[in-house]
Amino acid sequence: MIVSLYTTTNPNAQSVEVKTFTDIQKLVGGYIQVATQGLTETVLCNEEGVPMGLPRNAHFTGLVGDVVVAPNGWQDLPYGD
């Protein structure tokens, strides 16, 4: 599955292939929180981003840390190492 990664350090989105739920956790740097869910995609961020003091994400007002936009179905990915 290809997801879009919006980091706090890169002004451009990156396309990243993920094969497991754990891959997405690694991209956001921790536990996954659903920020918003639309008809075709879901915005995911780090659940503990605020207490961890992660920087604000310029692409998504009100979110901190790196953000992943994944197509629906991401929640069906298998867990990995």
C-alpha positions as a Markdown table, in Angstrom:
| # | Residue | x | y | z |
|---|---|---|---|---|
| 1 | Met | 0.0 | 0.0 | 0.0 |
| 2 | Ile | 1.3 | 3.5 | -0.9 |
| 3 | Val | 0.8 | 6.2 | 1.7 |
| 4 | Ser | 1.7 | 9.9 | 1.7 |
| 5 | Leu | 4.0 | 11.0 | 4.5 |
| 6 | Tyr | 4.1 | 14.7 | 5.6 |
| 7 | Thr | 7.0 | 15.3 | 7.9 |
| 8 | Thr | 7.8 | 18.3 | 10.0 |
| 9 | Thr | 11.2 | 18.7 | 8.2 |
| 10 | Asn | 10.3 | 18.3 | 4.6 |
| 11 | Pro | 8.0 | 20.8 | 2.8 |
| 12 | Asn | 7.0 | 18.1 | 0.3 |
| 13 | Ala | 4.9 | 15.0 | 0.8 |
| 14 | Gln | 6.7 | 11.7 | 0.2 |
| 15 | Ser | 5.1 | 8.5 | -1.2 |
| 16 | Val | 6.1 | 5.6 | 0.9 |
| 17 | Glu | 5.2 | 1.9 | 0.5 |
| 18 | Val | 4.0 | 0.2 | 3.7 |
| 19 | Lys | 3.3 | -3.5 | 4.1 |
| 20 | Thr | 2.3 | -3.7 | 7.7 |
| 21 | Phe | 0.5 | -1.7 | 10.5 |
| 22 | Thr | 3.9 | -1.5 | 12.2 |
| 23 | Asp | 5.3 | 0.3 | 9.2 |
| 24 | Ile | 2.8 | 3.0 | 9.7 |
| 25 | Gln | 3.6 | 3.2 | 13.4 |
| 26 | Lys | 7.3 | 3.7 | 12.5 |
| 27 | Leu | 6.4 | 6.5 | 10.1 |
| 28 | Val | 4.4 | 8.4 | 12.8 |
| 29 | Gly | 6.9 | 7.5 | 15.5 |
| 30 | Gly | 4.6 | 5.7 | 17.9 |
| 31 | Tyr | 1.0 | 4.7 | 18.5 |
| 32 | Ile | -1.4 | 5.6 | 15.7 |
| 33 | Gln | -4.2 | 8.0 | 16.2 |
| 34 | Val | -6.9 | 8.6 | 13.6 |
| 35 | Ala | -7.0 | 12.4 | 13.1 |
| 36 | Thr | -9.7 | 12.4 | 10.4 |
| 37 | Gln | -11.3 | 9.8 | 8.2 |
| 38 | Gly | -12.8 | 10.5 | 4.9 |
| 39 | Leu | -14.6 | 8.3 | 2.3 |
| 40 | Thr | -11.3 | 7.3 | 0.6 |
| 41 | Glu | -8.5 | 8.1 | 3.0 |
| 42 | Thr | -7.5 | 8.5 | 6.6 |
| 43 | Val | -5.2 | 11.0 | 8.2 |
| 44 | Leu | -3.0 | 9.4 | 10.9 |
| 45 | Cys | -0.7 | 10.9 | 13.5 |
| 46 | Asn | 1.2 | 10.0 | 16.7 |
| 47 | Glu | -1.3 | 9.5 | 19.5 |
| 48 | Glu | 1.2 | 10.8 | 22.1 |
| 49 | Gly | 2.7 | 13.6 | 19.9 |
| 50 | Val | 1.6 | 16.5 | 22.2 |
| 51 | Pro | 2.9 | 15.0 | 25.5 |
| 52 | Met | 6.1 | 14.1 | 23.6 |
| 53 | Gly | 6.6 | 17.7 | 22.6 |
| 54 | Leu | 6.7 | 16.9 | 18.8 |
| 55 | Pro | 6.8 | 20.0 | 16.6 |
| 56 | Arg | 3.7 | 21.2 | 14.7 |
| 57 | Asn | 3.1 | 19.9 | 11.3 |
| 58 | Ala | 2.9 | 22.7 | 8.8 |
| 59 | His | 0.7 | 20.7 | 6.4 |
| 60 | Phe | -2.0 | 19.9 | 8.9 |
| 61 | Thr | -3.1 | 22.7 | 11.3 |
| 62 | Gly | -3.6 | 21.4 | 14.8 |
| 63 | Leu | -1.5 | 18.2 | 14.4 |
| 64 | Val | 2.0 | 17.6 | 15.6 |
| 65 | Gly | 4.8 | 15.3 | 14.4 |
| 66 | Asp | 4.9 | 13.4 | 11.1 |
| 67 | Val | 1.5 | 12.7 | 9.5 |
| 68 | Val | 0.5 | 9.8 | 7.2 |
| 69 | Val | -2.4 | 10.0 | 4.8 |
| 70 | Ala | -3.4 | 6.4 | 4.0 |
| 71 | Pro | -6.1 | 5.0 | 1.7 |
| 72 | Asn | -8.9 | 3.3 | 3.5 |
| 73 | Gly | -8.0 | -0.3 | 4.2 |
| 74 | Trp | -4.9 | 0.6 | 6.1 |
| 75 | Gln | -6.5 | -0.9 | 9.3 |
| 76 | Asp | -6.6 | -4.3 | 7.6 |
| 77 | Leu | -2.8 | -4.4 | 7.2 |
| 78 | Pro | -1.1 | -7.2 | 9.1 |
| 79 | Tyr | 1.1 | -6.4 | 12.1 |
| 80 | Gly | 4.8 | -6.7 | 11.4 |
| 81 | Asp | 8.2 | -6.6 | 13.1 |
